[in-house]
Amino acid sequence: MIKVSVFYPNTTGSTFDMPYYLNKHLPMVRQKLGAAVKGTSVEHGLGGAQAGSPPVYLVMGHLLFDSVEAFQQAWGPHAEAIVGDVPNYTNIQPTIQVSEVKL
């Protein structure tokens, strides 16, 4: 199983429209990537390791795929539209990581 994670760092002046992300962006992503997406999850950061410290990431979004190839085939034709929607919900430059789920 492959997990594609999109990290939105919590920086000074960051904005993030969670209702838009959950109700418009993610449904659009799921529709465009189709059956290749095996699951999704979203995490909203609450704090860091030290009590009262801010979260490192404001939001983390995760998509599951059977393989890197399945992700690449689904993503390629729609990358421009998906990335083009980012300014509609945040001013944060996201970081993407592709990982192999081990457990």
N, CA, C and O atoms as CSV, one atom per row, in Angstrom:
chain,resi,resn,atom,element,x,y,z
A,1,MET,N,N,0.854,-1.171,0.000
A,1,MET,CA,C,0.000,0.000,0.000
A,1,MET,C,C,0.900,1.234,0.000
A,1,MET,O,O,1.914,1.279,0.697
A,2,ILE,N,N,0.516,2.222,-0.784
A,2,ILE,CA,C,1.249,3.481,-0.900
A,2,ILE,C,C,0.387,4.601,-0.318
A,2,ILE,O,O,-0.811,4.685,-0.590
A,3,LYS,N,N,1.014,5.455,0.484
A,3,LYS,CA,C,0.329,6.611,1.046
A,3,LYS,C,C,0.970,7.873,0.479
A,3,LYS,O,O,2.182,8.071,0.565
A,4,VAL,N,N,0.132,8.710,-0.097
A,4,VAL,CA,C,0.571,10.020,-0.566
A,4,VAL,C,C,0.067,11.026,0.459
A,4,VAL,O,O,-1.137,11.197,0.650
A,5,SER,N,N,1.021,11.689,1.115
A,5,SER,CA,C,0.681,12.641,2.176
A,5,SER,C,C,0.968,14.055,1.715
A,5,SER,O,O,2.004,14.323,1.106
A,6,VAL,N,N,0.052,14.949,2.005
A,6,VAL,CA,C,0.213,16.366,1.687
A,6,VAL,C,C,0.241,17.108,3.020
A,6,VAL,O,O,-0.739,17.121,3.765
A,7,PHE,N,N,1.390,17.725,3.300
A,7,PHE,CA,C,1.609,18.416,4.573
A,7,PHE,C,C,1.496,19.923,4.365
A,7,PHE,O,O,2.098,20.479,3.447
A,8,TYR,N,N,0.728,20.567,5.216
A,8,TYR,CA,C,0.542,22.018,5.172
A,8,TYR,C,C,1.182,22.602,6.428
A,8,TYR,O,O,0.566,22.599,7.494
A,9,PRO,N,N,2.430,23.110,6.312
A,9,PRO,CA,C,3.137,23.630,7.494
A,9,PRO,C,C,2.396,24.777,8.162
A,9,PRO,O,O,1.751,25.594,7.505
A,10,ASN,N,N,2.503,24.818,9.480
A,10,ASN,CA,C,1.877,25.860,10.284
A,10,ASN,C,C,2.865,27.019,10.404
A,10,ASN,O,O,3.717,27.026,11.292
A,11,THR,N,N,2.747,27.985,9.517
A,11,THR,CA,C,3.646,29.135,9.516
A,11,THR,C,C,2.872,30.404,9.854
A,11,THR,O,O,1.647,30.447,9.740
A,12,THR,N,N,3.598,31.427,10.267
A,12,THR,CA,C,2.986,32.711,10.586
A,12,THR,C,C,2.211,33.224,9.371
A,12,THR,O,O,2.743,33.277,8.263
A,13,GLY,N,N,0.979,33.593,9.587
A,13,GLY,CA,C,0.137,34.114,8.517
A,13,GLY,C,C,-0.557,33.050,7.692
A,13,GLY,O,O,-1.228,33.378,6.713
A,14,SER,N,N,-0.416,31.778,8.059
A,14,SER,CA,C,-1.081,30.702,7.306
A,14,SER,C,C,-2.584,30.819,7.432
A,14,SER,O,O,-3.118,31.146,8.492
A,15,THR,N,N,-3.250,30.546,6.332
A,15,THR,CA,C,-4.713,30.444,6.342
A,15,THR,C,C,-5.102,29.113,5.712
A,15,THR,O,O,-4.423,28.619,4.812
A,16,PHE,N,N,-6.195,28.543,6.191
A,16,PHE,CA,C,-6.669,27.267,5.672
A,16,PHE,C,C,-8.174,27.201,5.862
A,16,PHE,O,O,-8.674,27.306,6.982
A,17,ASP,N,N,-8.896,27.026,4.751
A,17,ASP,CA,C,-10.356,26.942,4.773
A,17,ASP,C,C,-10.749,25.460,4.826
A,17,ASP,O,O,-10.928,24.817,3.791
A,18,MET,N,N,-10.880,24.935,6.044
A,18,MET,CA,C,-11.165,23.510,6.215
A,18,MET,C,C,-12.492,23.094,5.581
A,18,MET,O,O,-12.533,22.043,4.941
A,19,PRO,N,N,-13.592,23.867,5.723
A,19,PRO,CA,C,-14.832,23.446,5.054
A,19,PRO,C,C,-14.656,23.305,3.533
A,19,PRO,O,O,-15.176,22.362,2.936
A,20,TYR,N,N,-13.936,24.227,2.915
A,20,TYR,CA,C,-13.709,24.118,1.469
A,20,TYR,C,C,-12.907,22.858,1.168
A,20,TYR,O,O,-13.245,22.103,0.257
A,21,TYR,N,N,-11.858,22.638,1.926
A,21,TYR,CA,C,-10.987,21.479,1.716
A,21,TYR,C,C,-11.772,20.172,1.827
A,21,TYR,O,O,-11.645,19.288,0.980
A,22,LEU,N,N,-12.580,20.061,2.874
A,22,LEU,CA,C,-13.332,18.829,3.107
A,22,LEU,C,C,-14.517,18.651,2.161
A,22,LEU,O,O,-14.810,17.532,1.740
A,23,ASN,N,N,-15.197,19.742,1.825
A,23,ASN,CA,C,-16.446,19.641,1.078
A,23,ASN,C,C,-16.323,19.875,-0.423
A,23,ASN,O,O,-17.226,19.519,-1.180
A,24,LYS,N,N,-15.207,20.472,-0.862
A,24,LYS,CA,C,-15.045,20.746,-2.294
A,24,LYS,C,C,-13.757,20.138,-2.849
A,24,LYS,O,O,-13.786,19.401,-3.835
A,25,HIS,N,N,-12.625,20.451,-2.208
A,25,HIS,CA,C,-11.350,19.987,-2.766
A,25,HIS,C,C,-11.241,18.460,-2.740
A,25,HIS,O,O,-11.008,17.842,-3.778
A,26,LEU,N,N,-11.408,17.851,-1.570
A,26,LEU,CA,C,-11.242,16.400,-1.484
A,26,LEU,C,C,-12.255,15.630,-2.335
A,26,LEU,O,O,-11.867,14.654,-2.976
A,27,PRO,N,N,-13.523,16.016,-2.372
A,27,PRO,CA,C,-14.429,15.316,-3.288
A,27,PRO,C,C,-13.992,15.441,-4.753
A,27,PRO,O,O,-14.129,14.490,-5.524
A,28,MET,N,N,-13.468,16.607,-5.136
A,28,MET,CA,C,-12.971,16.784,-6.500
A,28,MET,C,C,-11.777,15.870,-6.758
A,28,MET,O,O,-11.690,15.241,-7.813
A,29,VAL,N,N,-10.857,15.796,-5.794
A,29,VAL,CA,C,-9.685,14.928,-5.935
A,29,VAL,C,C,-10.128,13.471,-6.074
A,29,VAL,O,O,-9.656,12.758,-6.960
A,30,ARG,N,N,-11.024,13.036,-5.210
A,30,ARG,CA,C,-11.506,11.643,-5.275
A,30,ARG,C,C,-12.191,11.353,-6.605
A,30,ARG,O,O,-12.020,10.275,-7.175
A,31,GLN,N,N,-12.960,12.310,-7.094
A,31,GLN,CA,C,-13.653,12.113,-8.372
A,31,GLN,C,C,-12.637,11.990,-9.507
A,31,GLN,O,O,-12.763,11.106,-10.354
A,32,LYS,N,N,-11.653,12.850,-9.532
A,32,LYS,CA,C,-10.665,12.843,-10.616
A,32,LYS,C,C,-9.763,11.608,-10.561
A,32,LYS,O,O,-9.440,11.038,-11.603
A,33,LEU,N,N,-9.354,11.192,-9.370
A,33,LEU,CA,C,-8.448,10.050,-9.247
A,33,LEU,C,C,-9.187,8.713,-9.292
A,33,LEU,O,O,-8.577,7.667,-9.512
A,34,GLY,N,N,-10.487,8.755,-9.083
A,34,GLY,CA,C,-11.338,7.582,-9.268
A,34,GLY,C,C,-11.013,6.403,-8.377
A,34,GLY,O,O,-10.611,6.561,-7.224
A,35,ALA,N,N,-11.196,5.216,-8.936
A,35,ALA,CA,C,-11.044,3.970,-8.179
A,35,ALA,C,C,-9.611,3.706,-7.739
A,35,ALA,O,O,-9.378,2.824,-6.912
A,36,ALA,N,N,-8.655,4.444,-8.270
A,36,ALA,CA,C,-7.257,4.267,-7.844
A,36,ALA,C,C,-7.085,4.635,-6.378
A,36,ALA,O,O,-6.214,4.091,-5.699
A,37,VAL,N,N,-7.918,5.563,-5.880
A,37,VAL,CA,C,-7.839,5.973,-4.471
A,37,VAL,C,C,-8.545,4.918,-3.625
A,37,VAL,O,O,-9.737,4.658,-3.795
A,38,LYS,N,N,-7.788,4.319,-2.713
A,38,LYS,CA,C,-8.326,3.265,-1.858
A,38,LYS,C,C,-8.793,3.784,-0.509
A,38,LYS,O,O,-9.489,3.080,0.223
A,39,GLY,N,N,-8.411,5.021,-0.171
A,39,GLY,CA,C,-8.834,5.608,1.087
A,39,GLY,C,C,-8.258,6.994,1.249
A,39,GLY,O,O,-7.257,7.340,0.622
A,40,THR,N,N,-8.894,7.787,2.092
A,40,THR,CA,C,-8.418,9.137,2.387
A,40,THR,C,C,-8.556,9.397,3.877
A,40,THR,O,O,-9.384,8.793,4.558
A,41,SER,N,N,-7.728,10.309,4.365
A,41,SER,CA,C,-7.892,10.795,5.725
A,41,SER,C,C,-7.330,12.205,5.803
A,41,SER,O,O,-6.464,12.595,5.019
A,42,VAL,N,N,-7.839,12.955,6.760
A,42,VAL,CA,C,-7.405,14.334,6.982
A,42,VAL,C,C,-7.159,14.501,8.467
A,42,VAL,O,O,-7.968,14.080,9.293
A,43,GLU,N,N,-6.032,15.122,8.805
A,43,GLU,CA,C,-5.699,15.414,10.195
A,43,GLU,C,C,-5.533,16.917,10.353
A,43,GLU,O,O,-4.869,17.566,9.544
A,44,HIS,N,N,-6.135,17.461,11.393
A,44,HIS,CA,C,-6.027,18.882,11.712
A,44,HIS,C,C,-5.149,18.992,12.956
A,44,HIS,O,O,-5.522,18.525,14.032
A,45,GLY,N,N,-3.971,19.617,12.799
A,45,GLY,CA,C,-3.023,19.715,13.903
A,45,GLY,C,C,-3.565,20.515,15.071
A,45,GLY,O,O,-4.153,21.581,14.888
A,46,LEU,N,N,-3.363,19.996,16.272
A,46,LEU,CA,C,-3.811,20.678,17.487
A,46,LEU,C,C,-2.658,21.244,18.305
A,46,LEU,O,O,-2.817,22.270,18.966
A,47,GLY,N,N,-1.508,20.592,18.268
A,47,GLY,CA,C,-0.384,21.063,19.067
A,47,GLY,C,C,0.861,20.247,18.798
A,47,GLY,O,O,0.823,19.219,18.122
A,48,GLY,N,N,1.974,20.731,19.345
A,48,GLY,CA,C,3.244,20.046,19.206
A,48,GLY,C,C,3.515,19.126,20.381
A,48,GLY,O,O,2.633,18.866,21.199
A,49,ALA,N,N,4.750,18.635,20.456
A,49,ALA,CA,C,5.130,17.687,21.504
A,49,ALA,C,C,5.081,18.300,22.900
A,49,ALA,O,O,4.738,17.624,23.870
A,50,GLN,N,N,5.420,19.563,22.994
A,50,GLN,CA,C,5.381,20.255,24.285
A,50,GLN,C,C,3.980,20.837,24.509
A,50,GLN,O,O,3.381,21.412,23.600
A,51,ALA,N,N,3.480,20.677,25.715
A,51,ALA,CA,C,2.156,21.215,26.047
A,51,ALA,C,C,2.089,22.697,25.706
A,51,ALA,O,O,2.954,23.481,26.097
A,52,GLY,N,N,1.053,23.062,24.974
A,52,GLY,CA,C,0.835,24.454,24.612
A,52,GLY,C,C,1.578,24.915,23.379
A,52,GLY,O,O,1.376,26.048,22.941
A,53,SER,N,N,2.440,24.076,22.794
A,53,SER,CA,C,3.165,24.483,21.591
A,53,SER,C,C,2.285,24.270,20.363
A,53,SER,O,O,1.413,23.401,20.363
A,54,PRO,N,N,2.512,25.061,19.320
A,54,PRO,CA,C,1.687,24.938,18.120
A,54,PRO,C,C,2.044,23.684,17.321
A,54,PRO,O,O,3.152,23.162,17.448
A,55,PRO,N,N,1.125,23.208,16.510
A,55,PRO,CA,C,1.423,22.042,15.672
A,55,PRO,C,C,2.436,22.410,14.586
A,55,PRO,O,O,2.467,23.544,14.108
A,56,VAL,N,N,3.253,21.446,14.212
A,56,VAL,CA,C,4.203,21.656,13.112
A,56,VAL,C,C,3.435,21.805,11.802
A,56,VAL,O,O,3.762,22.647,10.966
A,57,TYR,N,N,2.415,20.977,11.641
A,57,TYR,CA,C,1.579,21.025,10.436
A,57,TYR,C,C,0.167,21.415,10.828
A,57,TYR,O,O,-0.415,20.841,11.749
A,58,LEU,N,N,-0.380,22.396,10.123
A,58,LEU,CA,C,-1.744,22.823,10.369
A,58,LEU,C,C,-2.716,21.733,9.942
A,58,LEU,O,O,-3.683,21.433,10.642
A,59,VAL,N,N,-2.441,21.141,8.773
A,59,VAL,CA,C,-3.286,20.082,8.217
A,59,VAL,C,C,-2.395,19.075,7.507
A,59,VAL,O,O,-1.361,19.428,6.942
A,60,MET,N,N,-2.816,17.807,7.546
A,60,MET,CA,C,-2.183,16.752,6.775
A,60,MET,C,C,-3.286,15.974,6.070
A,60,MET,O,O,-4.238,15.519,6.705
A,61,GLY,N,N,-3.156,15.824,4.771
A,61,GLY,CA,C,-4.097,15.028,3.995
A,61,GLY,C,C,-3.395,13.791,3.471
A,61,GLY,O,O,-2.230,13.858,3.079
A,62,HIS,N,N,-4.094,12.656,3.460
A,62,HIS,CA,C,-3.492,11.397,3.047
A,62,HIS,C,C,-4.399,10.671,2.057
A,62,HIS,O,O,-5.617,10.617,2.225
A,63,LEU,N,N,-3.775,10.120,1.025
A,63,LEU,CA,C,-4.472,9.323,0.011
A,63,LEU,C,C,-3.780,7.969,-0.073
A,63,LEU,O,O,-2.550,7.911,-0.077
A,64,LEU,N,N,-4.535,6.885,-0.140
A,64,LEU,CA,C,-3.977,5.547,-0.251
A,64,LEU,C,C,-4.170,4.987,-1.652
A,64,LEU,O,O,-5.222,5.159,-2.268
A,65,PHE,N,N,-3.127,4.311,-2.145
A,65,PHE,CA,C,-3.138,3.693,-3.467
A,65,PHE,C,C,-2.516,2.305,-3.360
A,65,PHE,O,O,-1.767,2.035,-2.422
A,66,ASP,N,N,-2.816,1.435,-4.297
A,66,ASP,CA,C,-2.229,0.099,-4.305
A,66,ASP,C,C,-0.736,0.117,-4.621
A,66,ASP,O,O,0.016,-0.725,-4.131
A,67,SER,N,N,-0.303,1.091,-5.451
A,67,SER,CA,C,1.096,1.134,-5.874
A,67,SER,C,C,1.466,2.552,-6.291
A,67,SER,O,O,0.601,3.400,-6.507
A,68,VAL,N,N,2.764,2.789,-6.398
A,68,VAL,CA,C,3.237,4.085,-6.900
A,68,VAL,C,C,2.751,4.288,-8.321
A,68,VAL,O,O,2.360,5.391,-8.702
A,69,GLU,N,N,2.776,3.217,-9.104
A,69,GLU,CA,C,2.322,3.308,-10.503
A,69,GLU,C,C,0.842,3.692,-10.578
A,69,GLU,O,O,0.451,4.499,-11.421
A,70,ALA,N,N,0.027,3.120,-9.704
A,70,ALA,CA,C,-1.407,3.459,-9.690
A,70,ALA,C,C,-1.599,4.933,-9.366
A,70,ALA,O,O,-2.431,5.605,-9.976
A,71,PHE,N,N,-0.822,5.437,-8.398
A,71,PHE,CA,C,-0.890,6.863,-8.070
A,71,PHE,C,C,-0.481,7.704,-9.263
A,71,PHE,O,O,-1.198,8.634,-9.631
A,72,GLN,N,N,0.649,7.403,-9.874
A,72,GLN,CA,C,1.160,8.204,-10.984
A,72,GLN,C,C,0.204,8.215,-12.169
A,72,GLN,O,O,-0.002,9.255,-12.794
A,73,GLN,N,N,-0.377,7.068,-12.478
A,73,GLN,CA,C,-1.317,6.998,-13.602
A,73,GLN,C,C,-2.581,7.816,-13.330
A,73,GLN,O,O,-3.103,8.471,-14.231
A,74,ALA,N,N,-3.063,7.777,-12.106
A,74,ALA,CA,C,-4.273,8.530,-11.755
A,74,ALA,C,C,-3.975,10.019,-11.646
A,74,ALA,O,O,-4.774,10.844,-12.089
A,75,TRP,N,N,-2.832,10.369,-11.061
A,75,TRP,CA,C,-2.467,11.759,-10.785
A,75,TRP,C,C,-2.129,12.540,-12.056
A,75,TRP,O,O,-2.599,13.662,-12.246
A,76,GLY,N,N,-1.323,11.947,-12.911
A,76,GLY,CA,C,-0.780,12.641,-14.084
A,76,GLY,C,C,-1.776,13.491,-14.868
A,76,GLY,O,O,-1.540,14.684,-15.057
A,77,PRO,N,N,-2.868,12.915,-15.322
A,77,PRO,CA,C,-3.812,13.680,-16.140
A,77,PRO,C,C,-4.547,14.793,-15.384
A,77,PRO,O,O,-5.114,15.691,-16.006
A,78,HIS,N,N,-4.538,14.738,-14.050
A,78,HIS,CA,C,-5.339,15.675,-13.257
A,78,HIS,C,C,-4.515,16.578,-12.349
A,78,HIS,O,O,-5.077,17.402,-11.627
A,79,ALA,N,N,-3.201,16.436,-12.372
A,79,ALA,CA,C,-2.330,17.181,-11.451
A,79,ALA,C,C,-2.551,18.686,-11.553
A,79,ALA,O,O,-2.637,19.366,-10.530
A,80,GLU,N,N,-2.642,19.206,-12.753
A,80,GLU,CA,C,-2.797,20.652,-12.931
A,80,GLU,C,C,-4.084,21.166,-12.288
A,80,GLU,O,O,-4.068,22.190,-11.605
A,81,ALA,N,N,-5.188,20.468,-12.500
A,81,ALA,CA,C,-6.470,20.896,-11.923
A,81,ALA,C,C,-6.449,20.792,-10.402
A,81,ALA,O,O,-6.951,21.679,-9.711
A,82,ILE,N,N,-5.871,19.714,-9.878
A,82,ILE,CA,C,-5.842,19.516,-8.429
A,82,ILE,C,C,-4.962,20.556,-7.763
A,82,ILE,O,O,-5.375,21.194,-6.795
A,83,VAL,N,N,-3.757,20.730,-8.272
A,83,VAL,CA,C,-2.833,21.724,-7.704
A,83,VAL,C,C,-3.387,23.135,-7.913
A,83,VAL,O,O,-3.194,24.006,-7.065
A,84,GLY,N,N,-4.061,23.363,-9.016
A,84,GLY,CA,C,-4.634,24.674,-9.307
A,84,GLY,C,C,-5.724,25.088,-8.337
A,84,GLY,O,O,-6.040,26.273,-8.226
A,85,ASP,N,N,-6.301,24.124,-7.635
A,85,ASP,CA,C,-7.367,24.422,-6.670
A,85,ASP,C,C,-6.818,24.832,-5.301
A,85,ASP,O,O,-7.558,25.380,-4.484
A,86,VAL,N,N,-5.545,24.578,-5.041
A,86,VAL,CA,C,-4.960,24.854,-3.722
A,86,VAL,C,C,-5.185,26.294,-3.266
A,86,VAL,O,O,-5.565,26.490,-2.111
A,87,PRO,N,N,-4.972,27.320,-4.106
A,87,PRO,CA,C,-5.182,28.705,-3.641
A,87,PRO,C,C,-6.616,29.010,-3.211
A,87,PRO,O,O,-6.856,30.025,-2.558
A,88,ASN,N,N,-7.566,28.153,-3.564
A,88,ASN,CA,C,-8.951,28.361,-3.148
A,88,ASN,C,C,-9.184,28.053,-1.675
A,88,ASN,O,O,-10.203,28.456,-1.115
A,89,TYR,N,N,-8.239,27.332,-1.029
A,89,TYR,CA,C,-8.439,27.014,0.385
A,89,TYR,C,C,-7.256,27.345,1.288
A,89,TYR,O,O,-7.399,27.317,2.510
A,90,THR,N,N,-6.091,27.657,0.721
A,90,THR,CA,C,-4.960,27.973,1.595
A,90,THR,C,C,-3.932,28.848,0.896
A,90,THR,O,O,-3.843,28.884,-0.331
A,91,ASN,N,N,-3.155,29.556,1.717
A,91,ASN,CA,C,-2.009,30.310,1.202
A,91,ASN,C,C,-0.701,29.580,1.528
A,91,ASN,O,O,0.384,30.130,1.340
A,92,ILE,N,N,-0.808,28.355,2.011
A,92,ILE,CA,C,0.349,27.540,2.392
A,92,ILE,C,C,0.863,26.769,1.186
A,92,ILE,O,O,0.080,26.226,0.407
A,93,GLN,N,N,2.188,26.722,1.034
A,93,GLN,CA,C,2.811,25.886,0.012
A,93,GLN,C,C,2.942,24.475,0.594
A,93,GLN,O,O,3.766,24.263,1.484
A,94,PRO,N,N,2.156,23.507,0.118
A,94,PRO,CA,C,2.206,22.174,0.701
A,94,PRO,C,C,3.455,21.400,0.277
A,94,PRO,O,O,4.085,21.694,-0.739
A,95,THR,N,N,3.785,20.408,1.088
A,95,THR,CA,C,4.853,19.466,0.787
A,95,THR,C,C,4.214,18.099,0.602
A,95,THR,O,O,3.348,17.700,1.382
A,96,ILE,N,N,4.644,17.380,-0.434
A,96,ILE,CA,C,4.069,16.065,-0.719
A,96,ILE,C,C,5.121,14.993,-0.473
A,96,ILE,O,O,6.286,15.143,-0.843
A,97,GLN,N,N,4.688,13.915,0.156
A,97,GLN,CA,C,5.570,12.761,0.368
A,97,GLN,C,C,4.838,11.493,-0.041
A,97,GLN,O,O,3.668,11.303,0.292
A,98,VAL,N,N,5.539,10.625,-0.766
A,98,VAL,CA,C,5.018,9.307,-1.134
A,98,VAL,C,C,5.730,8.299,-0.240
A,98,VAL,O,O,6.959,8.268,-0.176
A,99,SER,N,N,4.937,7.471,0.453
A,99,SER,CA,C,5.492,6.505,1.409
A,99,SER,C,C,4.911,5.133,1.154
A,99,SER,O,O,3.816,4.996,0.610
A,100,GLU,N,N,5.666,4.110,1.558
A,100,GLU,CA,C,5.164,2.748,1.555
A,100,GLU,C,C,4.675,2.430,2.964
A,100,GLU,O,O,5.435,2.548,3.924
A,101,VAL,N,N,3.427,2.033,3.093
A,101,VAL,CA,C,2.860,1.699,4.395
A,101,VAL,C,C,3.372,0.315,4.792
A,101,VAL,O,O,3.210,-0.651,4.046
A,102,LYS,N,N,3.983,0.228,5.955
A,102,LYS,CA,C,4.560,-1.021,6.431
A,102,LYS,C,C,3.681,-1.719,7.461
A,102,LYS,O,O,3.785,-2.933,7.636
A,103,LEU,N,N,2.837,-0.989,8.128
A,103,LEU,CA,C,2.010,-1.580,9.176
A,103,LEU,C,C,0.662,-0.910,9.207
A,103,LEU,O,O,-0.186,-1.267,10.026
